[in-house]
Amino acid sequence: NPLGWTVRTLADGTAVLTMPSWATYSVTWDWKAFLDSTVTALAGAPRLVVDLRENEGGSDVGDALLSYLARAPLSFPTGARYVRYRTLPDRLRPHADTWDRSFDDWNADIAADQTGELLRMTRWDDGGTEKTIRPDSIRYDGRVAVLVGPVNSSATYGFAQDVQRSGLARLVGQTTGGNQRGINGGAFYFFRLPGSGIEVDIPLIGYYPPGLDLTGVPDAGIEPDVAIPVNADDLATGRDRTLDAAVVALSE
């Protein structure tokens, strides 16, 4: 498949689903059908490890994963969206590549209220402060661990937070990227330097706690339930202590 998702089974029967990317917007592949068939095939596996350590993010694939585990609807608080500009200057448009040219003009998507330089968005906003994930008709009833680390900074960061809030799986690995006080994503401009070809990606939307209330919010990513520090000897020998620890945690 174009996203490099793989499934393998360890000697003890633990299934490992490795997902290096959730950038589904760039492919026409039916990723949901792949997950449906994978979860159906794993019905007899007692343990499942979802490896997201190399996955920066992309689409909200994590919502689908949680729907296979949920026994009742899950509700999670959602952050408010803000931008810092209304219209992209004409002189920059030829150099700013993106997948949706409506990002050039946010005027129809800006709420009346604003906080300093932050303009609150109404686009994609249903007016609520929560999102709901409903159980899928396909279920996985085994024990689940999710491998996380500092690369998880966008959709995978949000998924790690939702996993921890739901208690449906255990996070194993290192502290995620992202920040509980706010992250960005959802819309980007891509600037490519004409000489070197180096690409600079500029995020356009910031996501912050509702009401921009940062009281008591940690200035950090998501801490795993089972912390496994990176070890130079393990890197040299190729030992995957994070995966080993996840298997042990699920077997306890």
Rosetta blueprint (number, residue, H / E / L):
1 N L
2 P L
3 L L
4 G L
5 W L
6 T E
7 V E
8 R E
9 T E
10 L L
11 A L
12 D L
13 G L
14 T L
15 A E
16 V E
17 L E
18 T E
19 M L
20 P L
21 S L
22 W E
23 A L
24 T H
25 Y H
26 S H
27 V L
28 T L
29 W L
30 D L
31 W H
32 K H
33 A H
34 F H
35 L H
36 D H
37 S H
38 T H
39 V H
40 T H
41 A H
42 L L
43 A L
44 G L
45 A L
46 P L
47 R E
48 L E
49 V E
50 V E
51 D E
52 L L
53 R L
54 E L
55 N L
56 E L
57 G L
58 G E
59 S L
60 D L
61 V H
62 G H
63 D H
64 A H
65 L H
66 L H
67 S H
68 Y H
69 L H
70 A L
71 R L
72 A L
73 P L
74 L E
75 S E
76 F E
77 P E
78 T L
79 G L
80 A E
81 R E
82 Y E
83 V E
84 R L
85 Y L
86 R L
87 T E
88 L L
89 P L
90 D H
91 R H
92 L H
93 R H
94 P H
95 H H
96 A L
97 D E
98 T L
99 W L
100 D L
101 R H
102 S H
103 F H
104 D H
105 D E
106 W L
107 N H
108 A H
109 D H
110 I E
111 A E
112 A E
113 D E
114 Q E
115 T E
116 G L
117 E L
118 L E
119 L E
120 R E
121 M E
122 T L
123 R L
124 W L
125 D L
126 D L
127 G L
128 G L
129 T L
130 E E
131 K E
132 T E
133 I E
134 R L
135 P L
136 D L
137 S L
138 I L
139 R L
140 Y L
141 D L
142 G L
143 R E
144 V E
145 A E
146 V E
147 L E
148 V E
149 G L
150 P L
151 V L
152 N L
153 S L
154 S L
155 A H
156 T H
157 Y H
158 G H
159 F H
160 A H
161 Q H
162 D H
163 V H
164 Q H
165 R H
166 S H
167 G L
168 L L
169 A L
170 R E
171 L E
172 V E
173 G E
174 Q L
175 T L
176 T L
177 G L
178 G L
179 N L
180 Q L
181 R L
182 G L
183 I E
184 N E
185 G L
186 G L
187 A L
188 F E
189 Y E
190 F E
191 F E
192 R E
193 L L
194 P L
195 G L
196 S L
197 G L
198 I L
199 E E
200 V E
201 D E
202 I E
203 P E
204 L L
205 I L
206 G E
207 Y E
208 Y E
209 P L
210 P H
211 G H
212 L H
213 D L
214 L L
215 T L
216 G L
217 V L
218 P L
219 D L
220 A L
221 G L
222 I L
223 E L
224 P L
225 D L
226 V E
227 A E
228 I L
229 P L
230 V L
231 N L
232 A H
233 D H
234 D H
235 L H
236 A H
237 T H
238 G L
239 R L
240 D L
241 R H
242 T H
243 L H
244 D H
245 A H
246 A H
247 V H
248 V H
249 A H
250 L H
251 S H
252 E L
